[in-house]
């Protein structure tokens, strides 16, 4: 018999963390890893929209790191998980920084704030950047509530949002799409 995707265990608005603790589906921990999952889906969309194999390969690696982060956030911090959860490493942050530097080397200097847009792919990257910032805020909120969050998770999400901003500019550059400078009224 095939594995059924539905269990009906969440029908009353609760779910279980890794470790078995039941929490409400609106718990801060669920919000944090749910937002990371949303971000992962947007990264998949961006990967499908880009054709540069080095970038798409990096985006797939980022999706792997986001699964690692989601697994970490899904664990009950008060219980040792029975399964092995992969680690996020400082080198994962360094990879993002190196790629930011590489892309920035071919981009013209920014002279204005940039409005999202100019090409559908660029717009999708900006949406992913915003979801990334929301995931970061959710993790910071979780931490400020006294719930354990690995500090490297917050650092990684912060750097990932920077990476996505630069990727939006880089994609616009590669696509020949205009950057839209913000010109405030007045």
C-alpha beads as a LAMMPS data file, in Angstrom:
LAMMPS data file: protein, C-alpha beads

186 atoms
185 bonds

1 atom types
1 bond types

-500.0 500.0 xlo xhi
-500.0 500.0 ylo yhi
-500.0 500.0 zlo zhi

Masses

1 110.0

Atoms # bond

1 1 1 0.000 0.000 0.000
2 1 1 1.280 3.463 -0.859
3 1 1 2.205 5.946 1.843
4 1 1 -0.638 8.412 2.410
5 1 1 0.304 12.085 2.463
6 1 1 -2.556 13.022 4.767
7 1 1 -2.589 11.900 8.388
8 1 1 -5.435 14.052 9.759
9 1 1 -3.326 14.662 12.893
10 1 1 -3.260 18.418 12.219
11 1 1 -6.978 18.821 11.678
12 1 1 -7.411 20.515 15.060
13 1 1 -4.769 23.171 14.440
14 1 1 -1.792 21.500 16.071
15 1 1 1.332 19.847 14.744
16 1 1 4.353 18.093 16.197
17 1 1 7.898 19.367 16.319
18 1 1 10.759 16.957 15.700
19 1 1 10.973 15.405 19.135
20 1 1 7.210 14.904 19.441
21 1 1 6.112 18.068 21.251
22 1 1 2.682 19.217 20.040
23 1 1 2.303 22.938 19.345
24 1 1 -0.304 25.154 17.737
25 1 1 0.166 25.714 14.021
26 1 1 0.456 29.435 14.740
27 1 1 3.420 28.893 17.098
28 1 1 6.432 31.120 16.349
29 1 1 8.572 28.071 15.591
30 1 1 6.083 26.852 12.970
31 1 1 5.924 30.365 11.486
32 1 1 9.712 30.491 11.232
33 1 1 10.222 27.187 9.452
34 1 1 7.093 27.698 7.353
35 1 1 8.543 30.968 6.062
36 1 1 11.849 29.237 5.333
37 1 1 9.869 26.637 3.362
38 1 1 8.123 29.425 1.414
39 1 1 11.530 30.935 0.680
40 1 1 12.806 27.559 -0.514
41 1 1 9.906 27.357 -2.964
42 1 1 10.703 30.822 -4.312
43 1 1 14.359 29.857 -4.712
44 1 1 13.150 26.863 -6.769
45 1 1 11.126 29.204 -8.972
46 1 1 14.138 31.471 -9.480
47 1 1 16.261 28.427 -10.329
48 1 1 13.716 27.494 -12.990
49 1 1 13.799 31.019 -14.451
50 1 1 17.580 31.340 -14.741
51 1 1 19.727 29.533 -17.295
52 1 1 23.261 30.118 -15.962
53 1 1 24.313 26.654 -14.743
54 1 1 26.711 27.941 -12.068
55 1 1 23.955 30.093 -10.554
56 1 1 21.304 27.387 -10.756
57 1 1 23.705 24.934 -9.129
58 1 1 24.344 27.403 -6.305
59 1 1 20.606 27.986 -5.905
60 1 1 20.075 24.243 -5.531
61 1 1 22.774 24.177 -2.831
62 1 1 20.989 27.095 -1.124
63 1 1 17.769 25.071 -1.212
64 1 1 19.629 22.267 0.547
65 1 1 20.829 24.719 3.230
66 1 1 17.254 25.990 3.634
67 1 1 16.095 22.420 4.264
68 1 1 18.833 22.177 6.894
69 1 1 17.610 25.426 8.480
70 1 1 13.995 24.267 8.351
71 1 1 14.936 20.980 10.021
72 1 1 16.792 22.847 12.747
73 1 1 13.836 25.144 13.358
74 1 1 11.391 22.214 13.371
75 1 1 13.205 20.592 16.300
76 1 1 11.967 20.960 19.842
77 1 1 14.900 22.825 21.425
78 1 1 14.255 21.059 24.725
79 1 1 14.593 17.553 23.297
80 1 1 17.371 15.744 21.499
81 1 1 16.080 14.609 18.090
82 1 1 16.222 10.885 17.368
83 1 1 17.361 11.631 13.816
84 1 1 20.545 13.336 12.747
85 1 1 19.970 16.935 11.609
86 1 1 22.600 18.292 9.173
87 1 1 24.655 21.260 10.284
88 1 1 24.804 24.707 8.788
89 1 1 28.444 25.776 8.527
90 1 1 30.248 29.120 8.529
91 1 1 31.592 28.109 5.125
92 1 1 27.987 28.235 3.837
93 1 1 27.920 31.954 4.680
94 1 1 31.341 32.406 3.085
95 1 1 30.079 30.850 -0.167
96 1 1 27.318 33.477 -0.306
97 1 1 29.789 36.274 0.405
98 1 1 32.160 35.079 -2.320
99 1 1 29.316 34.908 -4.819
100 1 1 28.107 38.394 -3.839
101 1 1 31.624 39.715 -4.446
102 1 1 31.908 37.863 -7.783
103 1 1 28.618 39.289 -9.090
104 1 1 29.371 42.794 -7.772
105 1 1 32.655 42.801 -9.709
106 1 1 30.762 42.892 -13.022
107 1 1 27.967 45.260 -11.953
108 1 1 28.003 49.031 -12.268
109 1 1 28.150 50.850 -8.922
110 1 1 24.774 51.613 -7.364
111 1 1 24.020 55.318 -7.402
112 1 1 20.368 55.115 -6.314
113 1 1 18.028 52.845 -4.470
114 1 1 16.551 50.392 -6.963
115 1 1 12.860 49.623 -7.354
116 1 1 11.999 45.953 -7.839
117 1 1 11.044 45.254 -11.442
118 1 1 12.332 45.595 -14.975
119 1 1 11.878 41.920 -15.865
120 1 1 9.696 39.109 -14.411
121 1 1 12.774 37.126 -13.333
122 1 1 14.211 40.137 -11.521
123 1 1 10.857 40.743 -9.822
124 1 1 10.697 37.125 -8.624
125 1 1 14.189 37.413 -7.157
126 1 1 13.104 40.536 -5.267
127 1 1 10.061 38.684 -3.900
128 1 1 12.363 35.900 -2.700
129 1 1 14.568 38.550 -1.045
130 1 1 11.527 39.903 0.824
131 1 1 10.472 36.409 1.924
132 1 1 14.044 35.838 3.097
133 1 1 13.901 38.994 5.213
134 1 1 10.583 37.825 6.686
135 1 1 12.141 34.438 7.520
136 1 1 15.017 36.261 9.199
137 1 1 12.582 38.414 11.207
138 1 1 10.618 35.310 12.244
139 1 1 13.814 33.661 13.508
140 1 1 14.891 36.813 15.357
141 1 1 11.414 37.012 16.918
142 1 1 11.625 33.365 17.950
143 1 1 15.022 34.018 19.522
144 1 1 13.775 37.168 21.291
145 1 1 10.945 35.082 22.802
146 1 1 13.627 32.956 24.469
147 1 1 13.312 30.043 22.051
148 1 1 16.583 28.539 20.864
149 1 1 17.680 29.459 17.334
150 1 1 21.164 28.635 16.129
151 1 1 22.856 32.055 15.647
152 1 1 24.335 30.911 12.327
153 1 1 20.776 30.507 10.982
154 1 1 20.128 34.219 11.415
155 1 1 23.518 35.116 9.924
156 1 1 22.882 32.851 6.923
157 1 1 19.430 34.300 6.262
158 1 1 20.812 37.825 6.549
159 1 1 23.549 37.098 4.041
160 1 1 21.147 35.214 1.785
161 1 1 18.919 38.283 1.495
162 1 1 22.007 40.313 0.509
163 1 1 22.874 37.629 -2.040
164 1 1 19.352 37.762 -3.488
165 1 1 19.526 41.547 -3.841
166 1 1 22.801 41.323 -5.741
167 1 1 21.455 38.381 -7.755
168 1 1 18.504 40.551 -8.823
169 1 1 20.923 43.172 -10.134
170 1 1 23.126 40.518 -11.745
171 1 1 20.141 38.869 -13.448
172 1 1 18.975 42.266 -14.743
173 1 1 22.476 42.857 -16.090
174 1 1 22.580 39.467 -17.828
175 1 1 19.061 39.879 -19.218
176 1 1 19.706 43.400 -20.464
177 1 1 16.833 44.583 -18.266
178 1 1 16.899 48.128 -16.945
179 1 1 17.438 48.851 -13.278
180 1 1 14.704 51.181 -12.146
181 1 1 16.152 53.895 -9.889
182 1 1 13.958 55.203 -7.107
183 1 1 13.367 58.902 -7.669
184 1 1 11.591 60.301 -4.634
185 1 1 9.044 63.055 -5.141
186 1 1 10.034 66.551 -4.262

Bonds

1 1 1 2
2 1 2 3
3 1 3 4
4 1 4 5
5 1 5 6
6 1 6 7
7 1 7 8
8 1 8 9
9 1 9 10
10 1 10 11
11 1 11 12
12 1 12 13
13 1 13 14
14 1 14 15
15 1 15 16
16 1 16 17
17 1 17 18
18 1 18 19
19 1 19 20
20 1 20 21
21 1 21 22
22 1 22 23
23 1 23 24
24 1 24 25
25 1 25 26
26 1 26 27
27 1 27 28
28 1 28 29
29 1 29 30
30 1 30 31
31 1 31 32
32 1 32 33
33 1 33 34
34 1 34 35
35 1 35 36
36 1 36 37
37 1 37 38
38 1 38 39
39 1 39 40
40 1 40 41
41 1 41 42
42 1 42 43
43 1 43 44
44 1 44 45
45 1 45 46
46 1 46 47
47 1 47 48
48 1 48 49
49 1 49 50
50 1 50 51
51 1 51 52
52 1 52 53
53 1 53 54
54 1 54 55
55 1 55 56
56 1 56 57
57 1 57 58
58 1 58 59
59 1 59 60
60 1 60 61
61 1 61 62
62 1 62 63
63 1 63 64
64 1 64 65
65 1 65 66
66 1 66 67
67 1 67 68
68 1 68 69
69 1 69 70
70 1 70 71
71 1 71 72
72 1 72 73
73 1 73 74
74 1 74 75
75 1 75 76
76 1 76 77
77 1 77 78
78 1 78 79
79 1 79 80
80 1 80 81
81 1 81 82
82 1 82 83
83 1 83 84
84 1 84 85
85 1 85 86
86 1 86 87
87 1 87 88
88 1 88 89
89 1 89 90
90 1 90 91
91 1 91 92
92 1 92 93
93 1 93 94
94 1 94 95
95 1 95 96
96 1 96 97
97 1 97 98
98 1 98 99
99 1 99 100
100 1 100 101
101 1 101 102
102 1 102 103
103 1 103 104
104 1 104 105
105 1 105 106
106 1 106 107
107 1 107 108
108 1 108 109
109 1 109 110
110 1 110 111
111 1 111 112
112 1 112 113
113 1 113 114
114 1 114 115
115 1 115 116
116 1 116 117
117 1 117 118
118 1 118 119
119 1 119 120
120 1 120 121
121 1 121 122
122 1 122 123
123 1 123 124
124 1 124 125
125 1 125 126
126 1 126 127
127 1 127 128
128 1 128 129
129 1 129 130
130 1 130 131
131 1 131 132
132 1 132 133
133 1 133 134
134 1 134 135
135 1 135 136
136 1 136 137
137 1 137 138
138 1 138 139
139 1 139 140
140 1 140 141
141 1 141 142
142 1 142 143
143 1 143 144
144 1 144 145
145 1 145 146
146 1 146 147
147 1 147 148
148 1 148 149
149 1 149 150
150 1 150 151
151 1 151 152
152 1 152 153
153 1 153 154
154 1 154 155
155 1 155 156
156 1 156 157
157 1 157 158
158 1 158 159
159 1 159 160
160 1 160 161
161 1 161 162
162 1 162 163
163 1 163 164
164 1 164 165
165 1 165 166
166 1 166 167
167 1 167 168
168 1 168 169
169 1 169 170
170 1 170 171
171 1 171 172
172 1 172 173
173 1 173 174
174 1 174 175
175 1 175 176
176 1 176 177
177 1 177 178
178 1 178 179
179 1 179 180
180 1 180 181
181 1 181 182
182 1 182 183
183 1 183 184
184 1 184 185
185 1 185 186
